[in-house]
Amino acid sequence: MKRDLKRKKSSPRTRGKTFALQFFSLLGTKVLQWMKQLGFGAIFTVQAMIKIVGRGQYMRILQHIYFIGARSSPIVLLVGLFTGMVLGLQLYHALSFVGAEGTLGALVALSLLRELGPVLTAIMITARAGSAMTAEIGMQRATEQISALTTMQIDPVRYLISPRIAASIISFPLLTSFFNLIGIFGGYLSGVLFLGGNSASYLYRVQSSTGMKDITDGLLKAVVFAIIVSVVCCYQGYFSHQRTDSHGARSVGLATTSAVVISCVLILISDYILTSLLI
């Protein structure tokens, strides 16, 4: 009887220790898996970057520039136009309370060049081209086309991944520049033509308040976002067959979803880090 009472009294503590052990064991397993994936991703990135330059790469890079850059330009320009118009509308009403409507052009231009242009462009390209890259490479893995390339002694990383990364590095800054230009024009439409702001003041503030550093910082962010998006999307598609939560066509769909979500989160995190370093 005494032994039974001791067991009953110690059982809640034992359960608590068991729960703690299970919790930290699960946490440790997740951390180790994350570190393992991070190491694989770093090796994958280095290999793909090294193999960008090579025989026959330039035509493949041009093909992906057309898909990632030219085919994404309509949605990027549309989003840029309405982003600038919304900025012009909101900032004009906010500045009118303090009688500072003349600074509208400076605020619109700096907001687009430093932050909104690179971030929104990267997110739009991720949603359109990044998801397509993941799905295409994932289906090639599921249908064993990548294995066929290896059998034919064709390096799949050089053939499939490196041109996409190079095309992204070229396309992201160009599309970001177009986004900024059309966004500033959208702010002009909203703040000057629709709300009656001063045209000369808007254009003068855009010119006088923006410097080369604002432009280069935004383009540097675009290059970093290009590497992040292309590497994450290609990595998720290339290793979609190793997912433990699914297999076959379902793994491709989940890999595509993961690629878009991870890319968007990393874009925002890296944007904060770069802003804190460049400011």
C-alpha positions in Angstrom: 0.0 0.0 0.0 2.8 2.4 0.9 4.6 1.7 -2.4 1.4 2.3 -4.4 0.8 5.7 -2.6 4.4 6.7 -3.4 3.9 5.8 -7.1 0.7 7.8 -7.2 2.3 10.8 -5.7 5.3 10.7 -8.0 3.3 10.1 -11.2 2.5 13.8 -12.0 6.2 14.7 -11.6 7.2 11.7 -13.8 4.7 12.8 -16.5 6.0 16.3 -16.3 9.6 15.0 -16.9 8.4 12.8 -19.7 6.6 15.7 -21.4 9.7 17.9 -21.0 12.0 15.2 -22.5 9.6 14.7 -25.4 9.3 18.4 -26.0 13.1 19.1 -26.1 13.7 15.9 -28.1 11.2 17.1 -30.7 12.7 20.6 -30.7 16.2 19.3 -31.0 15.1 17.1 -33.9 13.5 20.0 -35.7 16.6 22.2 -35.2 18.9 19.5 -36.5 16.7 19.0 -39.5 16.7 22.7 -40.2 20.4 23.0 -39.9 20.8 20.0 -42.2 18.6 21.6 -44.8 20.5 24.9 -44.4 23.8 23.1 -45.1 22.4 21.4 -48.1 21.0 24.7 -49.4 24.3 26.4 -49.0 26.2 23.7 -50.9 23.4 23.7 -53.6 23.8 27.5 -53.9 27.5 27.4 -54.3 27.5 24.7 -56.8 24.8 26.5 -58.9 26.6 29.8 -58.8 29.9 28.3 -59.8 28.3 26.6 -62.8 26.6 29.7 -64.2 29.4 30.4 -66.7 30.0 27.7 -69.3 29.5 26.5 -72.8 25.9 26.7 -74.0 24.7 28.5 -70.9 24.0 31.9 -72.5 21.1 30.7 -74.6 19.4 29.0 -71.7 19.9 32.2 -69.6 18.3 34.3 -72.3 15.3 31.8 -72.4 14.8 32.2 -68.7 15.2 35.9 -68.8 12.3 36.0 -71.2 10.2 33.8 -68.9 11.2 35.4 -65.6 11.6 39.0 -66.7 9.6 39.8 -69.9 6.6 37.5 -69.0 6.4 39.0 -65.5 6.6 42.6 -66.6 2.8 43.2 -67.1 1.9 42.2 -63.6 4.9 44.1 -62.1 4.0 47.3 -64.0 0.3 47.0 -63.1 1.1 46.5 -59.4 3.6 49.3 -59.5 1.1 51.7 -61.1 -1.5 51.2 -58.4 1.0 51.1 -55.6 2.2 54.6 -56.7 -1.4 55.8 -57.0 -2.3 54.5 -53.5 0.8 56.1 -52.1 0.0 59.4 -53.8 -3.6 59.3 -52.5 -2.8 58.4 -48.9 0.3 60.7 -48.5 -1.4 63.7 -50.1 -4.3 63.5 -47.6 -1.9 63.0 -44.7 0.4 65.8 -45.7 -2.5 68.2 -46.3 -3.2 68.3 -42.6 0.2 69.9 -41.9 0.4 71.9 -45.1 3.3 69.9 -46.6 1.7 68.7 -49.9 4.9 69.9 -51.7 6.9 67.1 -50.3 4.6 64.4 -51.9 7.1 63.6 -54.7 10.0 63.0 -52.3 8.0 60.7 -50.1 6.6 58.7 -53.0 10.0 58.3 -54.7 11.9 57.4 -51.5 9.3 54.9 -50.4 9.4 53.1 -53.8 13.1 53.3 -54.3 14.2 52.1 -50.9 11.5 49.6 -49.8 8.3 49.0 -51.8 9.9 48.7 -55.2 12.3 45.8 -54.5 10.0 44.0 -52.0 6.8 44.1 -54.0 8.6 43.2 -57.3 10.3 40.2 -55.6 7.0 39.0 -54.2 5.2 39.4 -57.5 7.9 37.5 -59.4 7.9 34.8 -56.7 4.1 34.3 -57.0 4.3 34.0 -60.8 7.8 32.8 -61.9 9.1 31.3 -58.7 6.1 28.9 -58.3 6.4 27.9 -61.9 10.1 27.1 -61.5 9.4 24.9 -58.5 6.6 23.1 -60.2 8.5 22.5 -63.4 11.7 21.2 -61.7 9.5 19.1 -59.3 7.7 17.5 -62.2 11.0 16.8 -63.9 12.1 15.1 -60.8 8.9 13.1 -60.4 9.0 11.9 -64.0 12.7 11.0 -63.7 13.8 13.5 -66.3 16.5 14.7 -64.0 17.7 11.1 -63.6 17.8 10.8 -67.4 20.0 13.9 -67.6 22.4 12.3 -65.1 22.4 9.1 -67.2 23.3 11.1 -70.3 26.2 12.7 -68.3 24.5 16.1 -68.3 24.9 18.0 -65.0 21.3 18.8 -63.9 22.4 21.6 -61.7 24.3 23.3 -64.6 21.5 22.6 -67.0 18.4 23.4 -64.9 19.4 25.5 -61.9 22.3 27.8 -62.9 20.5 29.5 -65.8 17.5 30.3 -63.7 19.6 31.9 -61.0 21.6 34.0 -63.5 18.3 35.0 -65.2 16.8 36.1 -61.9 19.9 38.1 -61.0 19.5 40.0 -64.3 15.7 40.3 -64.3 14.9 41.4 -60.7 16.9 44.7 -60.8 15.4 45.6 -64.3 11.8 44.9 -63.2 12.5 46.8 -59.9 13.6 49.8 -62.0 10.4 49.6 -64.1 8.3 49.2 -60.9 9.9 52.4 -59.5 9.4 54.4 -62.6 5.7 53.4 -63.1 5.1 53.9 -59.3 6.4 57.4 -59.4 4.2 58.1 -62.4 1.2 56.6 -60.5 1.9 58.9 -57.6 1.9 61.8 -60.1 -1.4 60.7 -61.5 -3.0 60.4 -58.1 -1.5 63.4 -56.3 -1.2 65.9 -59.1 -3.8 65.1 -61.8 -6.6 63.7 -59.6 -6.1 65.7 -56.4 -4.8 69.0 -57.9 -1.3 69.0 -56.5 1.5 71.1 -58.0 3.1 69.4 -60.9 6.4 71.3 -60.8 6.8 70.8 -57.1 6.2 67.1 -57.4 8.8 66.6 -60.1 11.3 68.9 -58.4 11.0 67.0 -55.1 11.4 63.7 -56.9 14.6 64.9 -58.5 16.1 66.8 -55.6 15.4 64.3 -52.8 16.6 61.1 -54.5 20.3 60.3 -54.8 22.3 57.6 -56.3 22.6 55.8 -53.0 18.8 55.4 -52.8 18.8 53.8 -56.3 21.8 51.5 -55.7 20.5 50.4 -52.3 17.2 49.4 -53.9 18.9 47.5 -56.7 21.2 45.8 -54.3 18.2 44.5 -52.4 16.7 43.3 -55.7 19.9 41.3 -56.5 19.8 39.7 -53.0 16.1 38.9 -53.4 16.8 37.4 -56.8 19.3 35.0 -55.3 17.0 34.1 -52.4 13.9 33.5 -54.6 15.7 31.5 -57.4 17.7 29.3 -54.9 14.7 28.5 -52.7 12.3 27.8 -55.6 14.8 25.6 -57.5 15.9 23.8 -54.3 12.3 23.0 -53.3 11.6 21.6 -56.7 14.9 19.8 -57.1 14.5 17.9 -53.8 10.8 17.5 -53.8 11.2 13.7 -54.0 12.8 13.8 -50.6 9.9 15.2 -48.8 8.6 13.1 -45.9 5.1 14.5 -45.8 4.0 13.3 -49.2 5.2 11.7 -52.5 4.5 11.9 -56.2 2.4 14.8 -57.6 1.3 15.9 -54.2 4.9 16.4 -53.1 5.3 18.8 -56.1 2.3 20.8 -55.0 3.5 21.0 -51.4 7.0 21.9 -52.6 5.6 24.8 -54.7 3.6 26.1 -51.7 6.6 25.9 -49.4 8.8 27.6 -52.0 6.4 30.6 -52.2 5.9 30.9 -48.5 9.6 30.5 -47.6 10.7 33.0 -50.3 8.2 35.7 -49.1 9.3 35.3 -45.5 13.0 35.4 -46.4 12.4 38.5 -48.6 10.9 40.4 -45.6 13.6 39.2 -43.2 16.5 40.0 -45.5 14.8 43.4 -46.3 15.0 44.3 -42.6 18.6 43.1 -42.3 19.7 45.0 -45.5 17.9 48.1 -44.5 19.6 48.1 -41.0 23.0 47.7 -42.7 22.5 50.2 -45.5 20.7 53.0 -43.6 
